[in-house]
Structure formats: structure tokens, C-alpha cells
Amino acid sequence: MAGNIVNNYGSFPVVFVSGKGATLTDRDGKEYIDFVAGIGVNCLGHGHPALVKAVREQAAKQIHISNYYNSDKGLAFSEALLKRTGMDRVYFGNSGAEANEAAIKLARKYGRQKDETGKRCVIVTLDKSFHGRTLATLAATGQDAFHPPWFAPYPAGFRTIAPNDYAGLDTLDNTVCALMVECVQGEGGVNLLDGAWAQAAAQAARKAGALVIADEVQTGVGRTGAFLACDALGLESDVVTLAKGIAGGIPMGACLFRGPAREVFAAGDHQSTFAGNPLACAAGLVVLEELGRPGFLERVARAGEQLRGGIAGWNLPGVSGVRGKGLMCAFDFAPAPAGVVQKECLDAGLCVTTAGKNVVRMLPPLVISDGEIQRGMGILKTILEKHGA
Ligand SMILES: Cc1ncc(COP(=O)(O)O)c(C=O)c1O
């Protein structure tokens, strides 16, 4: 418990006061290498000059106006985001769960348009998926650990199939309005989706008359070394959801539509007071500009290889399954729970996170320097070796 903040995060007692690049400073002046980036959010790191300038200037001009009106930054960001992604329309929200909630509602309405009996209402997701913490997105999440009985009843109309298993695709039928997938499952353990299977799954969904939703809340906005992981995988989606890195740390989510999903929402179908405010859009414009710089995404891919290659190259007993894409990385650690590694790394000046009991996960800022990667890896190795790895 920190102060009076409700204790549902189990936060560490450290109190951060500032950051620069991928280095954080706590209130005692101690520095930490940041391999977490606010759980994949601070794509431009901390204190990025262009982001700080844009947010500062926009805050002085206008922070929020409501969706009764348009803002110059809202129009500019929506145009730039659609151009970058090749999508047709965007709904802005404030988080990943909200972006997915929008996608789920849109899919349900699409299903109803195709079959007015309401039979086509099922959203199919993947085992070990994670889609958010609202009740509908929890119901979409394919992990029992996220379905404790005290939140029941969960919304109906969700079921899962196994990723990378062709047999499951035969179950996609005329009751399904959407298939929703993460190209790399983040919270579920950093599990990569096979490209051929993903393409076959999208094809099977379309054949069944369902939409394809790519949940790119964690994988999107350059995290995997491509702006959208689904594009790199060859997964053609009708709906893409984004959040986390989209505005460099200012809360924002987005649900993007195209093709058959383009005109499904009508006025009043889905709304949010804060959504698409000019402050977040101004920040989002900077993120798009920075990620669009020549070589930026290639560097993300290379930095990820440096991190994974380095860890795998140590050949430490107890470390296995070094995996990931771009700067979304993880490995299994047998000698101690990942939470213990996380705490000991923090004490030693390195932020890492977990994705399951024995999975250590790393999501550094996309702008992390080679030097910061090396320093962070040095700390990590010391901690792993301490456990006899
Ligand atoms: C794939 C995916 N979808 C949805 C969410 C939920 O996002 P938020 O915490 O912003 O609601 C997350 C968060 O980790 C995620 O990784």
C-alpha cells in the first residue's frame, strides 16, 4: 500500500520522481534502468524533448473540449493514424480495455446486422489471451486466473480456441461475429502466433462471416519492430485496437476499422467523455512522427535481437525459452519465481516485469540506448546467477 492508494496493484515501495530516456530516478536519487516502460507505454522513453514540448504547448492552448466539437489536433492525429495504419475510421478511447470494449460492441452490432435473430453474437478469442479488465474484456480473456467467482456473472457470448491449432478453426460458424487475437500474447507469457496459422484463422473467420479483430494494445505502435504486428504477420484485420504506446504515456486508446467494419457504428453507439482529447492527440502526433523516422523500427527489431541474443548467449542453466519480437521479450526462469527476480532486479537498479509465475518479461522504451541495454543486462545476469542459474 502506498499512501491511500487502494492496494490492488501490490506496488513496490519505490517512489519515482523523474526519468530520462530509459533511466528512472527515485526520490533518494537512485537510478534504475527501465526495461518496463510503464508496461509497454513509454515508447519514447522518459522526458523525450519533442513529446514534452508538444504536451507543454498543447496544455497551454487546450487540454479538453468534449466530442460535441472537433479539435485541430484530433483531426490531425486521426488523419495521420489512419494513413500510418491503412485503416478507414477511428474511434478514440482512453485505454486498451476501452478500445477492446468498442471492438466487441462493434462486432456484436455487425453480427446483428447480418442475422437479426441475434444468434451471431459470439466473440472467439485465444487460450492464454488477455484483453483487459472491464467485465466484457475479462470475459474475452482466455485465462481462468482472470475469472474469479466474485466478479460473476461474466457477460455471455465469449469462447476460446487454442492458438496455432488448425482444428479449432473448424468451430468458427454462423454464431461467431468476430475472432479476436493478439499477434504476440503479452500478459499470457509472450507467446508468438504462427504467421501461417494467423492467416488461416483470418480466412476461416471471414468464411464464417465474422470480423477479424487484432488486439494490438501491447504489440502495436512499433513495439514488435513493425508499426502493427498484424501487418508483419500477414494477418489481415478488419478492426485493430491500440493503446499503451499510442500517445507516449498520455492515456489513450483507439479502435480502428476498415472494410466491412467501417460503417457499423452510428451516432450514439459508443462514446466517452475524455476520448480523443487534444492533449492526447498532440502527444500521439509526436509518437507517429518519431516512429516514422528512417530506421526507427529497424532499430527496435535490432535492439530486441541484442537483448534476446545476449540473454540466450549466457547459456545459464534455469533460463530457457528466450523469446519475443522487437522489444517485447521474455524468458522462462526455473530456479525462482519471476516475482522474486523482479523484486531483486529492482533493488539492484533494474525494472523488469513478469508474465506468469516463471516468466520474466521485458518491454523497454523503444528508444533505449545500446548502453542502457548493456547496463540492464549486466544487472539481470547478476541476479539470475545469484539463484544458481
Ligand atoms: C493485449 C492487451 N489488451 C488489452 C489490454 C488492456 O489495456 P489497459 O490496461 O490499457 O486497459 C492489455 C494490457 O496489458 C493488453 O496487453
The ligand as an SDF file (V2000), in Angstrom:
LIG
                    3D

 16 16  0  0  0  0  0  0  0  0999 V2000
   -3.2740   -7.1770  -25.3840 C   0  0  0  0  0  0  0  0  0  0  0  0
   -3.8820   -6.2860  -24.3580 C   0  0  0  0  0  0  0  0  0  0  0  0
   -5.1530   -5.8960  -24.4930 N   0  0  0  0  0  0  0  0  0  0  0  0
   -5.7510   -5.0840  -23.6110 C   0  0  0  0  0  0  0  0  0  0  0  0
   -5.0650   -4.6260  -22.5080 C   0  0  0  0  0  0  0  0  0  0  0  0
   -5.7510   -3.7160  -21.5190 C   0  0  0  0  0  0  0  0  0  0  0  0
   -5.2180   -2.4250  -21.6380 O   0  0  0  0  0  0  0  0  0  0  0  0
   -5.4620   -1.3370  -20.4790 P   0  0  0  0  0  0  0  0  0  0  0  0
   -4.7310   -1.7960  -19.2800 O   0  0  0  0  0  0  0  0  0  0  0  0
   -4.9230   -0.0710  -21.0700 O   0  0  0  0  0  0  0  0  0  0  0  0
   -6.9270   -1.2710  -20.2720 O   0  0  0  0  0  0  0  0  0  0  0  0
   -3.7440   -5.0100  -22.3090 C   0  0  0  0  0  0  0  0  0  0  0  0
   -2.9880   -4.5440  -21.1220 C   0  0  0  0  0  0  0  0  0  0  0  0
   -1.9860   -5.0730  -20.7510 O   0  0  0  0  0  0  0  0  0  0  0  0
   -3.1320   -5.8550  -23.2670 C   0  0  0  0  0  0  0  0  0  0  0  0
   -1.8670   -6.2550  -23.1240 O   0  0  0  0  0  0  0  0  0  0  0  0
  1  2  1  0
  2  3  1  0
  2 15  2  0
  3  4  2  0
  4  5  1  0
  5  6  1  0
  5 12  2  0
  6  7  1  0
  7  8  1  0
  8  9  2  0
  8 10  1  0
  8 11  1  0
 12 13  1  0
 12 15  1  0
 13 14  2  0
 15 16  1  0
M  END
$$$$
